[in-house]
């Protein structure tokens, strides 16, 4: 399912994208500085707000009900930015929250966790 597409007026606003790494700190006896060693990737976070174009308040309510039920689903996630495609491997939808609900105007915040980014 496509959550949003700026070309068809389903606006996507990215609020957070991070891909942290696990780092081990090594302290040496009588060492002046510690050494930091990369130990691979850690869980990343992708948070975006989607504003779909809906016809009326009933359509917004039905859309909201469907999307709230998706919380906890796992699968693949891709996000395109101009000519670059970001692929989030091992993505899980952590949370769907209402950012704004006013008649047919609806904005939903999606929080995803992912294992790696390519």
LORO-645267 format. One line per field, with one value per residue (C-alpha): residue in three letters; x, y, z. Coordinates in pm, 1 decimal. Example, Ala and Ser with C-alpha at 12.3 -4.5 7.8 and 13.67 -1.06 7.14 Angstrom:
LORO-645267
code	[ALA; SER] .
X	[1230.0; 1367.0] .
Y	[-450.0; -106.0] .
Z	[780.0; 714.0] .
end
This chain:
LORO-645267
code	[UNK; UNK; UNK; UNK; UNK; UNK; UNK; UNK; UNK; UNK; UNK; UNK; UNK; UNK; UNK; UNK; UNK; UNK; UNK; UNK; UNK; UNK; UNK; UNK; UNK; UNK; UNK; UNK; UNK; UNK; UNK; UNK; UNK; UNK; UNK; UNK; UNK; UNK; UNK; UNK; UNK; UNK; UNK; UNK; UNK; UNK; UNK; UNK; UNK; UNK; UNK; UNK; UNK; UNK; UNK; UNK; UNK; UNK; UNK; UNK; UNK; UNK; UNK; UNK; UNK; UNK; UNK; UNK; UNK; UNK; UNK; UNK; UNK; UNK; UNK; UNK; UNK; UNK; UNK; UNK; UNK; UNK; UNK; UNK; UNK; UNK; UNK; UNK; UNK; UNK; UNK; UNK; UNK; UNK; UNK; UNK; UNK; UNK; UNK; UNK; UNK; UNK; UNK; UNK; UNK; UNK; UNK; UNK; UNK; UNK; UNK; UNK; UNK; UNK; UNK; UNK; UNK; UNK] .
X	[0.0; 125.0; 99.1; 157.9; 258.1; 330.6; 240.6; -123.8; -162.7; -103.8; 165.8; 454.6; 650.2; 956.2; 1008.3; 1286.6; 1525.5; 1818.1; 2036.6; 2258.2; 2554.5; 2658.5; 2990.5; 3213.1; 3433.0; 3772.1; 3966.5; 4334.7; 4544.3; 4725.7; 4583.6; 4532.9; 4223.1; 3963.3; 3921.9; 3579.3; 3517.5; 3216.8; 3026.7; 2764.6; 2426.7; 2163.3; 1789.6; 1688.6; 1379.3; 1171.6; 888.9; 669.6; 340.1; 95.6; -182.0; -415.6; -667.6; -1007.4; -1354.5; -1541.0; -1545.8; -1685.7; -1398.3; -1150.5; -1303.2; -1292.2; -931.1; -832.5; -991.9; -808.7; -471.4; -487.9; -539.3; -209.6; 6.6; 251.2; 261.1; 597.8; 713.1; 914.6; 923.5; 1059.5; 1075.5; 1173.1; 1341.8; 1389.9; 1596.5; 1710.0; 1513.9; 1566.9; 1480.4; 1421.0; 1483.9; 1299.7; 1056.2; 789.6; 512.2; 549.0; 280.2; 13.1; -101.2; -338.2; -149.2; -462.7; -829.0; -1063.8; -1354.7; -1208.3; -861.5; -654.1; -284.6; -139.5; 205.9; 367.6; 663.4; 863.5; 1155.6; 1394.8; 1696.4; 1900.6; 1887.0; 2000.6] .
Y	[0.0; 347.3; 577.8; 895.8; 1043.3; 1413.0; 1396.3; 1305.6; 1544.4; 1292.8; 1497.2; 1324.1; 1513.0; 1335.2; 1429.9; 1190.6; 954.0; 806.1; 502.1; 473.5; 238.6; 27.9; 156.9; -7.5; 216.6; 63.4; 207.0; 123.7; 115.1; 448.1; 540.0; 906.1; 858.5; 588.2; 405.2; 377.2; 63.7; 20.1; -302.8; -288.3; -126.0; -62.6; -19.5; 290.4; 510.3; 662.3; 900.4; 1068.5; 1255.6; 1172.8; 1406.1; 1221.0; 1400.5; 1275.9; 1364.8; 1415.8; 1349.5; 996.7; 905.5; 1050.4; 843.4; 521.2; 590.9; 660.4; 339.2; 129.9; 291.3; 261.4; -114.5; -142.1; -73.2; -358.6; -480.4; -579.8; -570.0; -373.5; 4.9; 230.1; 607.6; 801.3; 1138.4; 1292.8; 1020.1; 829.2; 536.8; 454.4; 92.2; 8.3; -361.2; -535.7; -244.4; -257.4; -2.2; 90.5; 351.7; 542.0; 864.0; 1140.7; 1463.8; 1651.3; 1564.8; 1841.2; 1730.9; 1581.5; 1714.4; 1433.8; 1408.6; 1084.0; 1033.4; 696.2; 571.6; 286.4; 89.9; -79.2; -308.9; -162.2; 101.7; 58.6] .
Z	[0.0; -82.2; 219.0; 25.5; -307.3; -345.7; -716.2; -633.9; -338.1; -57.2; 109.4; 288.3; 554.9; 697.1; 1062.1; 1160.2; 984.7; 1170.3; 1121.4; 1430.4; 1467.3; 1764.4; 1894.7; 2153.0; 2365.6; 2449.5; 2742.3; 2768.2; 3085.4; 3109.1; 2770.2; 2694.5; 2481.2; 2436.4; 2108.2; 1946.1; 1739.8; 1510.4; 1580.8; 1305.4; 1269.8; 1530.8; 1494.6; 1301.0; 1314.5; 1034.6; 1129.6; 870.5; 855.4; 577.2; 471.3; 231.6; 12.3; 135.3; 8.7; 337.3; 713.2; 666.7; 435.3; 687.2; 970.3; 764.7; 660.3; 1021.6; 1148.4; 886.1; 951.0; 1331.8; 1290.4; 1095.0; 1400.1; 1461.4; 1101.3; 955.7; 595.2; 346.4; 334.5; 61.6; 43.0; -268.0; -260.0; -605.4; -782.1; -470.0; -324.2; 43.4; 128.1; 494.1; 561.6; 844.1; 886.5; 1158.2; 1200.2; 1566.2; 1600.5; 1410.1; 1576.2; 1475.1; 1412.7; 1299.9; 1246.2; 1133.4; 915.0; 596.5; 680.9; 832.6; 910.1; 1048.7; 1198.1; 1125.7; 1332.9; 1183.4; 1322.5; 1080.4; 1094.8; 807.6; 536.5; 175.4] .
end
